[in-house]
Amino acid sequence: MARSGLLSGVTVETLTPATARPTPNTVNIHYVGTLIDGTKFDSSRDRGSPFMTQIGVGKVIKGWDEGVPQLSVGQKAILTCTPDFAYGARGFPPVIPPNSTLKFEVELMSIQK
């Protein structure tokens, strides 16, 4: 597994490398979100459909806006987001407590321009 250093509150641990990287575009991404203790709080895989969102424009947590552009299509990775790059002091009640570090196992499925 390749690992990039801590970048502004998010680390990317590559599980499966690939090629094309997104710029601020719409991406289709599968993810499983967990608290640092492993408690799952959300999963596109459980819903059976990738999550589609714009990246790099503030529509998702800052950890995704900074972490996903480091990924390539087909790449699987773990994004570890510190609280300031996740939901911060407010958390996301009732599933994410305040000041939580979050882990997302992600797979970048496609990029739409």
N, C-alpha and C positions, 0 to 999 in steps of 0.2 A: 504494500500500500504506500502510495506517495502522499506526502503531507506538505501543504504550504504553511508558512508561518502565520502567526496571529495577525490578521489584518483588521484593524479598527473594530475589534469586538467580534469577529467571526473567523473561524478556522475552517478550512476545507480539507477533508481527508478523503482522497480519491480511493474508491473501491474498484471501479472499472474505468480506465481512460478511454477517450474518444477524440474527435477532431474539431468540428465547427463550433465556434463560441458565439454566444449571443451578445449583441449590443442592446441599447434600449429598444427592445422589441417585445412582442407577445410570445410567450413560451408556453409549451405544454409540458407539465412536470408531474411525475408521481412523487409522493412523499409520505413518510410516516413521521409524525412529530411526537417526541417524548420529552418528559422532564428529565433532568440529569439522573434521577434515580431509576429511570427506565419506564415510568408510568406513561402509557400512550394516551395522548389527548386528542389526536386527530390523524386521519389517514385517507388519502385519496385512493389508495389500493383497496381499502375496505369498502369504499363506495364503487370500485370497479371502473373508475374513469379518471384520467389525468386532470389535474387542475390547470386551467388556462388563466394567465394573468400577464400584465405588462410588468417588465422588470426595469429598474433604474429610474422610475418616475414617482416613487413614494406610495404605490398602491399596496405594497406588502411591507413586512417588517424590514428594517434597515439591514439586518443580517442577510436577508434574501437579496435585497437590492445590491449589496456588495459581493455576496458569495456566488450567486447564480451566474453572473457574467464571467466568473473564472472557470465555469464548467463548459464542456463540449457536448454536442449532441451524442447521446448514447452513454455518456459518462454517468456512473453511479458514485455518489460521494456522501459523506456525512458533514453537514454544516453544524458547527457548534456556535451558538449565538449567546453572547453575554447579555445580561438583562438590558443594558443600554442599547443593544442592537436587536432586542426582542420586544417585550411588552412593558419593560421598565417597572417602576414603582407601582403602577396601577394593576399590572398583571392582566389577566383576561378571565375574570370570575365567571363561573365557579371552577373552571378547568385548569387555569394557569395561575398559580399564586404570585403575589407581588415579588419582584426582584428575582425571577427565575432565569437560570441559564437553560437554554433549550437545545435539543439535538434534533436534527432533521436528517433522516436518510432520504436522499433525493436521487431521482433519475431523470435527466433532461431528455425528454422524448423528442421534441421538435421545436423549431424556432419559426415563427411567422413574421414576415417583414411587412 
